Amino acid sequence: MTLEKLHALFLEHPIICTDTRKIEENCMFFALKGPNFNGNAFAKDALGKGAAYAIIDEEEHRTSEKTILVNDVLETLQQLSTFHRNRNKAKIISLTGSNGKTTTKELINAVISKKYRTIATQGNLNNHIGVPLTLLSIKEDTEMAIVEMGANHKREIAHLCQIAQPDFGYITNFGKAHLEGFGGVEGVIQGKSELYDYLTSHDKYVFMNADDPIQREKLATYTKKIGFSTSDRTYYNIAFVEANPYVVLEAEGLRMESQLIGKYNFTNCCAAVLMGKYFNVPLEDIKAAIESYQPKNNRSQIMDKNGYKIILDAYNANPTSMKAALENFHAMDAPDKIMIIGDMFELGPTAAEEHQGIADLAEQLNFEQVYLVGENFFGVDTPFQKFKSFADFKEFLTHQPIKKGTLLIKGSRGMALERVLENL
């Protein structure tokens, strides 16, 4: 079957499913493969549950005219998404970076949707499967699509760019994330920069943080760049006002009070403001979008529970974001500060050094009560209490409850430190 014919079927059945536990009536089931599953084996089940068609790549599972055999299901999904993207008028804004991608994507969507019909990556579905699914959610009347791109190895962003073919792009930052896969910080810079490499080689527009020396150097001679800065008048000026605890910024004399904590969220807000200005969203609407956005999914959420003031930032962590969180917590005007911090993953041979560095920083900042959770933190030299596993920490809490105060909870996704809330 040609891509054009497959796309015609998709337009008749514009719901894509890849999991038979979530089959929707008249969807198209793509039988993807993973390390521990083979979607082909579930094609018949998908059709029985109401799927209109099942796209497979193994002949033995071709059971009816509703099974469509292709060479490779994943490649076909990716090619179909590019085909669909090119047959719609929506402009694609892609973004990547080590930290803040999802929050920035949500802020951009909040701002841009004040004037345009938009779609955006759902959650953090930002990989070689998530990006195609986002593109396939573009409707005929969609004007802007905000597409988040994640990667933990070099060449992955380049591949995602070939699929999405963005018209605009932005990199949040270059930090110590996925060091194991990228092979160090230089690898991170090269990998994330693949978005700018694609845009510049295709003469597309680039959004940039002009206060980031890496971005300035990368784009020094490129002319199609739109940037923000706190001081350089060559670019759109946005002033940082405060983050105590919420980020407040000012653009063109207009004060914007966000519901995001931490100075590290300032540049995320700036990117959304800059894009709003470029796409002619009225400044008052930009302000309304920034001020109404509320973080969710364990990302910099502030909550009250049983007498505790909690900063829940347990969605993910790496040395760069952890350092920023600690410094922000230190600067915050709050009583009785307590930290619960968990292991940072995917750091490869630098894991011991990076975890020791965070423990040392917590000591330098004079935090009195710090709980370190996880095998990596258990190995550091520190005066703070440390626990090899979450189970050990949970057992400790049953005998010695944490005193009332302001809690920062941060760790990698695999640590699932939000479980602490059940034990306060």
N, C-alpha and C positions, 0 to 999 in steps of 0.2 A: 504494500500500500504506500502511495506517495505521501509526503509530508502535507501536501495541499489537501488531499482527501482526508487524512487523519485530522487536520485542523477543521475541516468542514464538519466532521463528526463531533469534534470538541465543541464547536459553536452550538450544536444541537444539545450537547450534554456537558455544559461548562463547569462541572464539579469534578475535581480530581481526587481520588482516594488512593492511598498507598498502604492502608491497614484495614484488613477485613473486619476488625473490631469496630471500625468507624465508618462502615459502608453507608452511603446515602443513596436513596432511590434514584435510578437513572444516571449515576455517576460513571466516570471512566476509571477503572481500576488499573493502575500501573504496577506490575509485579516486580518490584525492586528486590534486589538481593542484598544481604548484609552478612557479617561474619558468622551469625548464628541463625540465619533464616534464608529461605528461598521463596520469594513471593510467587513464583510460578506454581508452587504446590498449593497455593491458596486461590488460584484463579477461578476454579470451578465453584468454590465456596462463595467468592465475591459475586459471581453471576447469580447464584442461588439466593443471595441476600438482596438482589435488586439492581446490581450494577448493569448498566446498558452494554458495556464492552469491557473486556479484560485484555490488556496489552501484555504479551508474554514474549520470551525469547528462547523457549525450549519447546521443540516440536511435540514432545510427548504429552504436553499439557494442552494441546490444541483440541478441545472437546466439542466445539460448535462454531457456527459462523460468527458468534459473538466474541470469539477469541481471535485477536489480531497478532500474528506472529511477526516480530521484528528481529533485527540482528542483536540489538542491545537495548534493553528497556530504559536504562538510565540515560544513555545517549539520546534515545528517541524523545524522552521527556524534556531534556535540555534543548534539543533541536526544535521541538514543538513550541517551547516557551519563547525562543528567539524568533521563530516564524510569527508567532502571535504578537510579540512585542513590535515587530516591524510592520504589522498590518493595523496598528492603532496609532493614534496621533499623540498619545501620552508622552511627555518628556520624562526621561529617567534621571533622577538624582541619586547617585550611589554614594555610600559612605562606608569607610572602614576606619581602623585605628585600634590601638591596644586597649584603651579604656574609654568608656562613655558612649560607645556606639549606639546602644539601644535607647538610652535616655535622649541622646542628640536626635536620633531618628524620630522619636516620639514628639520632641519639641518642634522639629522642622515640620512634621505633619500637622501639629496643632496650629502652627503659624500659617503655613501654605494653604491649609484647608479653609482658612477664613475667606479666601478669594477664589480658590480653584477646587474642582472635584478631584480628590486624591485617593490613592490607595497606598498602603505602606506595609512593609514586612510585618507579619504577625509575630509577636514575641521576639524571639531571637532566631527565627528560621532563616539563617543567613549563610548556609553552606551550599554545596553543589546540588542539593535537593531543594532546600528552602528557597534559594533564589529563583529557580524555575517556577516553583509553586506561586511565588509572589508575582512574577511576570504574567502567569496564567490567570491571575485574579484581576488583571486590567480589563476594564469594561469599555464598551464603545464610546462612552461619554467621559471616561477618565482623562483628565488633563495633565496630572502630575503623578508619578509613581516614585515613592521614596524607598530605595532598595538598600538594605543593610547587607554588608559583605563581611564574613568572618573567615579567618584562616589561621592555621597553626603550622604551616609549612610554606616555603617559597613556591612561587608559580601558581598558588591557589587563587589569589586575587586576579592574576592575569587571566586565568581560565574563566572565572566568574565574569570578568569584563567582556570576554568574547561572547558569553551567553547573554548578558544584559545589554551590552553596547550602550553604556550610559552617555547622556548628553552633558551632564554636569557631575562633579564629584567633590568630596571633601574627606580629609583625613583628620580624625579628632586629635591624635597624638601618636608618639612612638615611645612605648614603654617596655618594661621588662615583663612581657607576657608571652607564654608559649616558647620560652627560651630553648627548651629541649628540641622542639620541632624546627625552629628557625635557625638553631645553631648559634645563638648569642644575639646581643643587641644589634649588631650590624646586620645580621640576617633579618631581624624584625624590621629595621628601616628599609632594607631592600624589598622585603615582602609586601609591606604596607604601601610602599611607594609605587608598586605595580599599578595602582589605580591612577596616580598622576602620570605614570609612563603611558598608560593607554590613552588618557585624555589629551595629553600634549602631542602624542604621535598622530592623533585623529583631529587635531586643531579644535578641541572642545574647550568649554569654559571650566575653570578650576576655582573653587572656593578655598580660601586658606586662612589660617591663623598667622597673620604677619608678624606676630610676636614670637613665633616658634622659629628658632634659628635654623632648624633642619629644613622646614618648609621654605623659608626664605632662600636658602642655598639651592634647594632642589628646583625652585621656580624662578631663580634670579633673572634669567634671560627670557622667560616666557611672558608673552604680552596678554594673553587671554586669562587673566587672573583677577579675582575679586576678593579682597581681603578685609579683615577687621583688625584693629589695633587699639591698644589703650593710649598710645602716644604718637605713633607715626601718622602725620596728617596726610600722607600719600594714600592712606586707606581709610575706610569708614571707622570713625572713632566711637568706641563704646567704653564707658568708664565703670570700673569696679567700685562699688560703694561700700559694701560690707557683706559678711557671711556670718551672722551671729544670731541664730544658727543659719538663717535662710539667706540665700544669695540675693543681693539687691544690686541692680545695675542701672546705668543711665545712658540713654542715647538721644542726641539732639535735645538735651535738656529735659527729657521725659524719664521719670523714675519708674522702674519696673521691679516689683517685689515678687520674687518667685517663691515656690513652695519646695525648693530644692536646697538641701544643706551642703555645706562644704565649698570652699573657694574653687575646688577642682570642677565644680559644675558651672562656674562662670563662663568658661570658654564654650561649653555646650550650649548655654543660652545665647552667647554671642553668635554662634554659627546660625542658629535659627533666626535671630534678629537680622543678620546680614542677608540671608536668603529671602526673608520677607521683604526687605528693602529692595533687593535686586528684582524681585518679581512683582513689585509695586503693590504690595499689601500695605494698606494705610497703617501708619505708626501706632495709632490708637488700637487697631485690631491686633497688631503684633504684641503690644502690651497686654491686651486682654488674654491672648493665647498663652503667653509666658506666665502670667499670674494665675491662670486657672489650671495649668498642668499640675497633676499630682502624681508623684512616683508610686510605683507599685511593684509587685513581684520581688520583694525583699531588697529593693534597690534604694538605699538612702531614705528609708521610711522612718518617720518619727511617730512613736505611739506611746500611750500611757497604759500601764498594766500593773495592777496590784501595788500602786505606790511607786513604781519605777517609771522613769522617763527613758525610753528606749530608742536608740538609733540603730535600726536594723539594716545592715548593709551586707547581708549574707549571700547575695546572689553569686558573687565571684570575687576573686582576689589575686593579685600578683604584687611583686615588690613595689612597683610604682604606685599602684592604687592604695596599697596598704600604708605606705609612707605618707601619702597625701591624707588619708583618713586619720592617721595618728596625729599629724601636725594640725589638722583642722580641729580635732577633738581637744587638743591641748589649748588651742587659741579660743575655744568656745567658752563663753561665760555661763558656766553651769556648776551646780553644787555636786560634791561627792562623785567624782568621775571614776567609773569602773570599766575595764576593758575585758572582753572575752574575744580572743582572736584565735583563729584556726589555721591549719596548714594551708600553704599555697602550693598548687600542683603544677606539673609540667615544667619544672625548672631544671631538669637534667642534673648534670654534675655540679651546678651552682647552688643546688637546693640548700645544703648545709650552711654555706656562706650567707645566702640571702635570708634565711630564717634567723641566723645569729644577728645579722644586721638589724632586722626588725626588733628583736628582743633588746639589743643594745640601744636602739632609738627610743624604745618605750622607757628604758631606764634613764637615758639622758633627759627625757622630757619630764622626769620626776613624777610619773604616774605611780601612785601608791599601791593600787589594787589592780593587778593584771593576771588573768588566767590564760595560759597557753594550752591549746588543745591540738593533739595530733602527733604522729610519730616524728615528724621533722622538728617541731618545736620541742618535743620531749628530749631531743638530743642537744639542745643549746645550753650554753653556760649562762645562767641567769639567776637572780634572787627571787624571781616570781614563781608562783605555783604553776606546775606544768603536769599535763595528763597525757598519757600515751594514746588514749582513745576517748571518743565521746562518751562511751559507756562508763569509763572510769570517772569522767567529769560529772556525769549524771549521778553516779553513786555518791560522789563527794557532796553534791548539792543536797542530797536527802538528809545528810547529817550536819552540814554547815551552809545554810541558806545565805545567799549574797545579801549584804545589807542594802537598804533602800538607797537609791541614788540615780545618777544618769549613766546608763549603760551603752557602750558601743559594742556591737556584735558584728564581727567581720571575719570572713574566711572564704575559701574556695567553695564552689558549688558542691563538690563531692563531700565536704564536711557537713553540709546541711545544718549549720549552726542555728537556724531558726527554731530547731527543736528545743533550744534552751528556754523558749517562751513557755513551754509546758511545765517547766520546772522552777519557775520563779514564784 
